[in-house]
Amino acid sequence: MEWVENEVKEVGPGVWMRVAIDNISWCDLGDSAAVIDALEDPAQADVVRALIKETTGRDLKWIVTTHWDADHIACNPQWRREGAVVVAHQSCADSAGDWEGRPDIAYADRAVLRGATERIEMRWLGGTHTPWDSVLFFPRARVLHIADLFGWGLIPCRPTPEKTARLKEVLNAVLEHDADAVICGHGPVCTLDHIRRFLSYFDEMLDAVPPLVASGKSLEEIEAQIPPPADMSDWWRFTDWKHKKNIELIAENFVRQ
């Protein structure tokens, strides 16, 4: 899977991202620019603002936050001081308290940020990776941003039976969008087909791992018996450690009811 550190690419018309361990994306709304998430390093605020101006010709006006993990909000305070408005789900606002980078506008379930030529449709789908997660859709560009709900094969939460059910519900809601490209929080751009494959892989693992745990197999024995699927071998860092981590997560958390 192609991945070039710090590459800036146009994912869809008017939607860009800087590819990295921690991705950041932005959108030309036609009359201003919106940035999606704000990295983990506040020193990147000037760098990203310059990239936004270079690619869109717009000034940064909006900061749209998918969730409140520290690696997605570090630049909020500076950009907010410079006049940008932070938009996030109400759960993020509740968690932010009086922090300088807190949301200025919060929504309960769904919201739309409208510009002159593009809009950002926001929908809260929390309860798996974090309580806060929202997905964002850019309809003109046909781009979807789902942050850490997809991790290139890594199960994005503790797969208890309750969270497993919610994760399947969330990802099937993601699949309802008519998107050509999907931006995730870390790693390359993916497609809806990658999410469909992850869901089938997840089911396969839930069927295969618990019986082996119950039979007394060690994690090493289970890993030897369940190798990474060949068609996922080029997924970003999947064979390096993610498949092994998934076995550990299921072994520790999933018990069929």
CORCOR-V174421 format. One record per residue. N is the residue number from 1. RES is the residue in one letter. OMEGA is omega in degrees with one decimal (* if undefined). Layout:
# CORCOR-V174421
n: <N | N>
res: <RES | RES>
omega: <OMEGA | OMEGA>
This chain:
# CORCOR-V174421
n: <1 | 2 | 3 | 4 | 5 | 6 | 7 | 8 | 9 | 10 | 11 | 12 | 13 | 14 | 15 | 16 | 17 | 18 | 19 | 20 | 21 | 22 | 23 | 24 | 25 | 26 | 27 | 28 | 29 | 30 | 31 | 32 | 33 | 34 | 35 | 36 | 37 | 38 | 39 | 40 | 41 | 42 | 43 | 44 | 45 | 46 | 47 | 48 | 49 | 50 | 51 | 52 | 53 | 54 | 55 | 56 | 57 | 58 | 59 | 60 | 61 | 62 | 63 | 64 | 65 | 66 | 67 | 68 | 69 | 70 | 71 | 72 | 73 | 74 | 75 | 76 | 77 | 78 | 79 | 80 | 81 | 82 | 83 | 84 | 85 | 86 | 87 | 88 | 89 | 90 | 91 | 92 | 93 | 94 | 95 | 96 | 97 | 98 | 99 | 100 | 101 | 102 | 103 | 104 | 105 | 106 | 107 | 108 | 109 | 110 | 111 | 112 | 113 | 114 | 115 | 116 | 117 | 118 | 119 | 120 | 121 | 122 | 123 | 124 | 125 | 126 | 127 | 128 | 129 | 130 | 131 | 132 | 133 | 134 | 135 | 136 | 137 | 138 | 139 | 140 | 141 | 142 | 143 | 144 | 145 | 146 | 147 | 148 | 149 | 150 | 151 | 152 | 153 | 154 | 155 | 156 | 157 | 158 | 159 | 160 | 161 | 162 | 163 | 164 | 165 | 166 | 167 | 168 | 169 | 170 | 171 | 172 | 173 | 174 | 175 | 176 | 177 | 178 | 179 | 180 | 181 | 182 | 183 | 184 | 185 | 186 | 187 | 188 | 189 | 190 | 191 | 192 | 193 | 194 | 195 | 196 | 197 | 198 | 199 | 200 | 201 | 202 | 203 | 204 | 205 | 206 | 207 | 208 | 209 | 210 | 211 | 212 | 213 | 214 | 215 | 216 | 217 | 218 | 219 | 220 | 221 | 222 | 223 | 224 | 225 | 226 | 227 | 228 | 229 | 230 | 231 | 232 | 233 | 234 | 235 | 236 | 237 | 238 | 239 | 240 | 241 | 242 | 243 | 244 | 245 | 246 | 247 | 248 | 249 | 250 | 251 | 252 | 253 | 254 | 255 | 256 | 257>
res: <M | E | W | V | E | N | E | V | K | E | V | G | P | G | V | W | M | R | V | A | I | D | N | I | S | W | C | D | L | G | D | S | A | A | V | I | D | A | L | E | D | P | A | Q | A | D | V | V | R | A | L | I | K | E | T | T | G | R | D | L | K | W | I | V | T | T | H | W | D | A | D | H | I | A | C | N | P | Q | W | R | R | E | G | A | V | V | V | A | H | Q | S | C | A | D | S | A | G | D | W | E | G | R | P | D | I | A | Y | A | D | R | A | V | L | R | G | A | T | E | R | I | E | M | R | W | L | G | G | T | H | T | P | W | D | S | V | L | F | F | P | R | A | R | V | L | H | I | A | D | L | F | G | W | G | L | I | P | C | R | P | T | P | E | K | T | A | R | L | K | E | V | L | N | A | V | L | E | H | D | A | D | A | V | I | C | G | H | G | P | V | C | T | L | D | H | I | R | R | F | L | S | Y | F | D | E | M | L | D | A | V | P | P | L | V | A | S | G | K | S | L | E | E | I | E | A | Q | I | P | P | P | A | D | M | S | D | W | W | R | F | T | D | W | K | H | K | K | N | I | E | L | I | A | E | N | F | V | R | Q>
omega: <-175.2 | 179.7 | -177.8 | -177.0 | 176.2 | 173.0 | 174.3 | -176.4 | 175.1 | -175.3 | 176.6 | -176.8 | 177.5 | 178.5 | -177.7 | 169.8 | 168.1 | -175.3 | 179.2 | 170.1 | 173.2 | -178.8 | 168.2 | -178.7 | 178.3 | -172.3 | 171.1 | -179.4 | 180.0 | 177.5 | 178.9 | 177.7 | 175.0 | 175.5 | -179.9 | -178.6 | -165.2 | 169.0 | 179.4 | -175.7 | -178.9 | 178.3 | 179.3 | -174.4 | -179.6 | -179.1 | -177.3 | 178.5 | 177.8 | 177.6 | 178.0 | 179.1 | -178.6 | -173.9 | -174.9 | -173.3 | -176.5 | 170.9 | 178.9 | -179.6 | -172.6 | 171.1 | 179.9 | -173.1 | -179.8 | 177.9 | -164.3 | 172.7 | -172.3 | -177.8 | 178.5 | -171.8 | -169.6 | -177.6 | -179.0 | -174.7 | -178.5 | -178.1 | 178.1 | 176.2 | -178.7 | 172.8 | 178.3 | -177.2 | -178.8 | 179.1 | 179.9 | 176.4 | -177.2 | 178.8 | 175.4 | 178.4 | 179.0 | -178.6 | -173.1 | -177.0 | -179.3 | -179.1 | -173.6 | -178.5 | -174.7 | 176.9 | 172.0 | 179.7 | 178.8 | -179.7 | -173.0 | -175.4 | 179.0 | 175.8 | 177.7 | 172.0 | -174.0 | 170.0 | -177.6 | -175.5 | -178.6 | 173.7 | 176.2 | 178.0 | -175.9 | 178.6 | 177.7 | 176.4 | -176.4 | 175.7 | 176.0 | 178.4 | 174.0 | 173.4 | -166.1 | -161.3 | 168.7 | 170.9 | -175.8 | -179.1 | 176.0 | -168.4 | -179.5 | -179.1 | -176.9 | 179.4 | 178.4 | 176.8 | -177.8 | 175.7 | -169.4 | 175.3 | 173.0 | -176.4 | -179.6 | 174.7 | 179.9 | 175.0 | -168.8 | -179.6 | 171.5 | -173.4 | 168.4 | 178.0 | -178.5 | -179.1 | 175.9 | 179.3 | -179.5 | 179.7 | 177.9 | 177.6 | -178.7 | -176.1 | 173.8 | 172.8 | 175.3 | -177.1 | 177.5 | -176.3 | 177.7 | -173.1 | 175.4 | -177.3 | -179.5 | 176.1 | 173.4 | -172.0 | -175.0 | 176.6 | -173.2 | 170.5 | 177.1 | 178.9 | 176.2 | 177.7 | 175.9 | 179.4 | 176.2 | 179.6 | 177.4 | 179.8 | 178.4 | 175.5 | 179.9 | 177.4 | 178.8 | -179.2 | 178.3 | 176.4 | -169.8 | -170.4 | -175.0 | 178.1 | 179.0 | 174.6 | -179.1 | 179.8 | 177.4 | 178.6 | 174.7 | 178.0 | 179.5 | 178.6 | 178.3 | 179.3 | 178.6 | -177.5 | -179.5 | 179.6 | 176.2 | 178.4 | -177.0 | -177.2 | 176.0 | -173.6 | 179.7 | 176.8 | -171.9 | 175.1 | -175.4 | -178.3 | 179.7 | -175.8 | -171.4 | 179.4 | 177.4 | 179.7 | 178.7 | 177.1 | 178.4 | -177.7 | -179.7 | 179.7 | -175.5 | -166.5 | -170.7 | 174.4 | -178.6 | -177.7 | *>
